[in-house]
């Protein structure tokens, strides 16, 4: 799916349908999620699963609360409680690079839109207008965990395929230097080189690296 198609469809899905973006690193998955948030005028919360432990998602036992009530409850992470108390766009990034316990908590969040429980046993639920967008790096060059087909069917899955036309349109809207834009227009094959086609460890260009080049040149 090209980026233009994603931008025309994803923001108009019902809030309870989670979106999963699959694609190589640097193609703009985070930017696309932010654009969905901007279109709905919602706060954007980026949660990076690869940096988290199980308790960072599912919560930690509330020891003091248990002393008073005798019931086990959990102290939930601030980002999750905000997504319960108000509508936000919640991005679950690097989903397939997360620890197994983190993945299971994320899966519950996607499938049931809830986590944890209060002293009455009621789970904390996402706000009905909160939108969940997940992103995974996809391809043979990545060391990732495969996602279960039963889970995949719960998402609206979009395999993001960057094109030079998409990047040029984005670059012009975001004031990327015209020299870089013209270079990609004349040499579209240089927008992204598939890492699986070169020697392991080779640094390859991707859409994000051209943005970084623009930032460095402007700073200099």
HELIX and SHEET records of a PDB file:
HELIX    1   1 UNK A    3  UNK A    9  1                                   7    
HELIX    2   2 UNK A   10  UNK A   12  5                                   3    
HELIX    3   3 UNK A   29  UNK A   40  1                                  12    
HELIX    4   4 UNK A   49  UNK A   51  5                                   3    
HELIX    5   5 UNK A   54  UNK A   58  1                                   5    
HELIX    6   6 UNK A   63  UNK A   69  1                                   7    
HELIX    7   7 UNK A   78  UNK A   85  1                                   8    
HELIX    8   8 UNK A   95  UNK A   97  5                                   3    
HELIX    9   9 UNK A  100  UNK A  112  1                                  13    
HELIX   10  10 UNK A  149  UNK A  152  1                                   4    
HELIX   11  11 UNK A  164  UNK A  173  1                                  10    
HELIX   12  12 UNK A  178  UNK A  186  1                                   9    
HELIX   13  13 UNK A  188  UNK A  190  5                                   3    
HELIX   14  14 UNK A  195  UNK A  197  5                                   3    
HELIX   15  15 UNK A  207  UNK A  219  1                                  13    
SHEET    1   A 5 UNK A  43  UNK A  48  0                                        
SHEET    2   A 5 UNK A  88  UNK A  93  1                                        
SHEET    3   A 5 UNK A 131  UNK A 137  1                                        
SHEET    4   A 5 UNK A  18  UNK A  23  1                                        
SHEET    5   A 5 UNK A 155  UNK A 159  1                                        
SHEET    1   B 2 UNK A  60  UNK A  61  0                                        
SHEET    2   B 2 UNK A  74  UNK A  75 -1                                        
SHEET    1   C 2 UNK A 114  UNK A 115  0                                        
SHEET    2   C 2 UNK A 124  UNK A 125 -1                                        
END                                                                             
